Amino acid sequence: MNTKAANDYPQDDPILRMRDVEKSVGLKKPTIYKLIKQSQFPSPINLGGRASGWLLSEINQWKAERIAISRGQ
């Protein structure tokens, strides 16, 4: 969904784990991964091993886009 270079992100942009993303967006894990597969949700960042996370800025941008769509803007 987003194609910025690694150095285009603020160094203090927190990385959220799945449980925090679920709480923030109000969706469950299967729905989030379905949306990722459909290119409708930010892709996770591989943190090493089986760990992954999402940038808070990308989650906030996704939420702002959903709000705008729902408000017809």
Secondary structure, DSSP 8 states (H G I E B T S, - for coil): -----GGGS-TT--EE-HHHHHHHHT--HHHHHHHHHTT-S---EEEETTEEEEEHHHHHHHHHHHHHHHTT-
